[in-house]
Amino acid sequence: MTNPTEGPRHDTDAIIEAARLGVELTTLDLGSIYAAPEADGSTKVIDLATADHLARLDLVAKRDGETPARKTGHAQLTEAHSFGLYVNDHQQTGTTTLWGDRKAGRVQAVFNGHQASADGTAGWGDHRATLTLQKAPEWEAWNRASGQMLDQEAFAEFLEEHVGDIREPDGAELLEVATSIQASIGATMKSAIRLDSGQVQVAYEETIEARAGKAGALTIPTRVVLALTPYEGGEPYKVEARFRYRLANGVLKLGVVLDRPDDVLKAAFADVVAAVENDTSCTVLYGSPIGAT
């Protein structure tokens, strides 16, 4: 039996040649070491414990209609339930780990990583799946509108398109407020001070008076409660917002400002992680796996 001295290409070619000659290979260490009979009757030991060898064997197997030597690849998923199903189909005891990235809205699974023990076997880590959460359209729309002061017509059109997301006050009532609100500026004298020069300095306090609805009968809200779904495929969350209006140079502007939307995203991601852990019975580690790009 000779020692392996040739490079990866020659070792793999020896296996192909043995298959061509109809000679059966003897497995010494599955996936790593083979004894390949040569045409002249000698035997050659071939080390296949490299990624290059396995990749070449996969190509040969694919050509011959055989299955790959092992699982590799990277699946991309967009909803937690589908991710959980895929993980359950492919996870391996002791080598599968899950990794969460809250800022990116992403959970990644590494199926063939290192064994989970101090003296465990090292793994290739090249069979993975990634859940990349997609922001829901209604979440994106309200976040873009947050803090923007729009003219009355534009704001009313926005509310009309998203009235189904409004929980308090009633969506139709808020739309009526937006379309009928009228504001005027009034000024009242606050104080008068006589200066040393003999002049009188008068301070005025400016107030904005606003009314809405027929005969000003509608109450103009200061806060709005929304039900928004942060991630597609998920559940809606309660989101509070401040209702704002301004009058400048005779032009009325309306808008909303969402309260702490980042906190809602954090809560939604935490619920996704909890659902994944429940579906897969795997703990999600926060961070990045070895070899992540």
C-alpha positions in Angstrom: 0.0 0.0 0.0 1.5 3.3 -1.0 1.4 6.6 0.8 -0.7 9.4 -0.7 1.7 11.8 -2.3 -0.3 13.2 -5.2 -2.5 16.3 -5.2 -6.3 16.5 -4.8 -7.0 16.3 -8.6 -4.9 13.1 -9.0 -6.5 11.5 -6.0 -10.0 12.1 -7.3 -9.1 11.0 -10.7 -7.9 7.7 -9.2 -11.4 7.1 -7.9 -13.0 7.9 -11.2 -10.5 5.5 -12.9 -11.4 2.8 -10.5 -15.1 3.3 -11.2 -14.4 3.2 -14.9 -12.6 -0.1 -14.5 -15.4 -1.5 -12.5 -13.2 -1.9 -9.4 -14.9 -1.6 -6.1 -13.4 0.9 -3.6 -12.8 -0.1 0.0 -13.9 2.5 2.5 -11.5 2.9 5.4 -13.0 6.1 6.9 -16.3 7.1 5.4 -16.0 10.5 3.7 -12.2 10.8 4.4 -9.9 7.8 3.5 -10.3 5.3 0.7 -8.2 2.4 -0.6 -8.3 2.5 -4.4 -7.0 -0.5 -6.4 -4.8 0.5 -9.3 -4.9 -1.1 -12.8 -1.5 -2.7 -12.1 -2.8 -4.5 -9.0 -1.4 -2.1 -6.4 -3.6 -0.2 -3.9 -3.5 3.5 -3.3 -4.7 5.3 -0.2 -6.6 8.5 -1.0 -7.4 11.2 1.5 -10.7 13.0 0.8 -10.9 15.1 3.9 -10.8 18.4 2.0 -13.6 20.6 0.6 -12.0 20.5 -2.8 -12.2 16.7 -3.0 -15.8 16.7 -1.8 -16.8 19.3 -4.3 -15.2 17.3 -7.1 -16.9 14.1 -6.0 -20.3 16.0 -5.9 -19.7 17.0 -9.5 -18.9 13.4 -10.5 -22.0 12.1 -8.6 -24.2 14.7 -10.2 -22.9 13.7 -13.7 -23.6 10.0 -12.9 -27.0 10.7 -11.3 -25.9 9.9 -7.8 -26.6 11.8 -4.6 -24.0 14.4 -3.2 -21.5 13.2 -0.6 -23.1 15.5 2.0 -25.6 18.4 2.3 -24.4 21.9 1.4 -26.0 25.1 0.3 -27.8 28.1 1.7 -31.6 28.4 1.8 -33.2 31.8 2.0 -36.6 32.2 3.7 -38.8 35.2 4.5 -41.3 34.0 7.1 -40.7 32.4 10.5 -43.0 29.4 10.0 -41.3 28.3 6.8 -37.9 28.8 8.4 -39.0 26.5 11.3 -40.1 23.8 8.9 -36.8 23.9 7.0 -34.8 23.8 10.2 -36.7 20.8 11.5 -36.2 18.9 8.3 -32.4 19.4 8.3 -31.1 20.0 11.9 -28.6 17.6 13.3 -28.1 16.9 17.0 -25.0 18.6 18.4 -24.0 20.5 15.2 -27.0 22.8 14.5 -27.0 26.3 15.9 -29.3 29.3 15.3 -28.1 32.9 15.3 -30.2 36.1 15.6 -29.4 39.6 14.4 -32.1 42.0 15.8 -30.8 45.0 13.8 -30.9 43.2 10.5 -34.2 41.3 11.3 -32.5 38.0 10.5 -32.1 34.5 12.0 -29.6 32.1 10.5 -29.2 28.4 11.0 -25.9 26.5 10.6 -26.7 22.8 10.3 -23.2 21.2 10.0 -21.2 23.3 12.4 -18.7 22.2 15.1 -19.8 19.5 17.6 -21.2 21.1 20.7 -18.5 19.9 23.1 -14.9 20.8 24.0 -13.5 17.7 22.2 -16.1 17.6 19.5 -15.5 17.1 15.8 -15.1 20.2 13.7 -17.8 20.8 11.1 -17.8 22.4 7.6 -20.5 24.9 8.4 -21.5 25.2 4.8 -25.1 24.0 5.0 -27.2 27.0 6.2 -30.6 28.6 6.1 -31.4 32.3 6.7 -34.7 33.9 7.7 -34.7 37.5 6.5 -37.8 39.2 7.8 -39.6 41.5 5.3 -41.1 44.8 6.6 -44.9 44.9 6.0 -46.1 47.6 3.5 -48.3 49.3 6.1 -45.5 49.5 8.6 -43.2 51.1 6.0 -46.0 53.6 5.0 -46.7 54.9 8.5 -42.9 55.1 9.3 -42.3 57.2 6.2 -45.2 59.5 7.1 -44.1 59.8 10.7 -43.0 63.4 11.4 -44.0 64.7 8.0 -46.3 67.6 8.0 -48.5 67.4 4.9 -51.1 69.8 3.5 -54.7 69.0 4.3 -55.5 67.3 1.0 -52.4 65.1 1.0 -52.9 64.0 4.6 -56.6 63.2 4.0 -55.6 61.0 1.0 -53.0 59.2 3.2 -55.6 58.5 5.9 -58.1 57.3 3.3 -55.6 54.8 2.0 -54.7 53.5 5.5 -57.9 54.0 7.4 -58.0 50.2 8.1 -54.9 50.6 10.3 -56.6 53.1 12.7 -58.1 51.8 15.9 -58.7 55.0 18.0 -60.4 57.3 17.3 -62.7 55.6 14.7 -60.9 55.8 11.3 -63.9 57.4 9.6 -64.1 60.1 12.3 -60.4 60.9 12.1 -60.7 61.2 8.3 -63.6 63.6 8.8 -61.5 65.6 11.2 -58.6 65.8 8.7 -60.9 66.9 5.8 -62.9 69.5 7.8 -60.4 70.9 10.3 -60.1 74.7 10.2 -57.7 76.8 12.1 -57.2 80.5 12.8 -54.7 82.5 14.7 -55.7 84.8 17.5 -53.5 87.1 19.7 -54.2 88.4 23.1 -52.2 90.9 25.1 -50.2 89.1 27.8 -48.4 92.0 29.6 -47.3 95.6 29.2 -44.1 97.0 30.6 -43.1 100.6 30.8 -39.4 101.0 29.9 -37.0 103.7 31.2 -37.2 105.4 27.8 -40.9 106.0 28.4 -41.9 103.5 25.8 -44.4 100.7 26.6 -43.4 97.2 25.6 -46.4 95.0 25.0 -46.1 91.2 24.9 -48.7 89.2 23.0 -49.5 85.5 23.2 -50.5 83.9 20.0 -53.0 81.0 20.0 -54.3 78.7 17.4 -58.0 78.0 17.5 -59.1 75.0 15.6 -62.4 73.2 15.0 -63.6 70.3 12.9 -66.8 68.9 11.6 -70.1 70.6 11.1 -70.4 73.6 13.4 -67.1 72.6 15.0 -68.7 69.7 16.8 -66.0 67.1 16.3 -63.2 66.7 18.9 -59.7 67.0 17.4 -57.7 64.2 18.9 -54.2 64.6 20.2 -53.3 60.9 20.0 -54.0 58.1 17.5 -53.8 54.3 18.1 -52.8 52.1 15.2 -52.6 48.4 14.6 -49.6 47.7 12.5 -47.8 44.5 11.4 -44.0 45.1 11.5 -43.0 42.0 9.6 -44.9 40.2 6.8 -46.6 37.1 8.0 -46.7 38.3 11.6 -49.3 39.7 13.9 -50.3 43.4 14.3 -49.0 45.4 17.2 -50.5 48.4 19.0 -48.6 51.5 17.9 -49.5 54.9 19.4 -48.9 58.2 17.6 -49.3 61.9 18.2 -51.7 63.9 15.9 -50.2 67.2 14.9 -51.5 70.3 13.1 -49.8 73.6 12.4 -50.9 76.9 10.8 -48.2 79.0 9.2 -48.8 81.8 6.7 -52.4 80.8 6.4 -51.5 77.2 5.4 -52.7 74.3 7.5 -50.4 71.3 7.8 -51.3 68.0 9.4 -49.3 64.9 10.4 -48.6 62.1 12.9 -45.5 61.2 14.9 -45.2 57.5 15.9 -44.2 56.8 19.5 -41.0 54.7 19.8 -41.4 52.5 16.7 -38.0 50.9 17.3 -39.4 49.4 20.5 -42.2 47.8 18.5 -39.7 46.3 16.1 -37.7 44.9 19.0 -40.8 43.3 20.5 -41.8 41.9 17.1 -38.4 40.4 16.5 -38.3 38.9 20.0 -41.7 37.2 19.3 -40.3 35.8 16.0 -37.3 34.4 17.9 -39.6 32.9 20.5 -41.7 31.3 17.7 -38.6 29.9 16.0 -37.3 28.4 19.3 -40.7 26.9 20.0 -41.0 25.4 16.5 -37.4 24.0 16.4 -36.6 23.3 20.1 -33.3 25.2 19.4 -32.1 28.2 21.3 -31.3 31.3 19.2 -28.0 32.9 20.0 -27.7 36.6 19.4 -24.7 37.4 17.2 -23.1 35.9 14.0 -21.9 32.3 13.3 -18.3 31.4 12.5 -17.6 32.3 8.9 -20.6 34.6 8.5 -20.3 37.2 5.7 
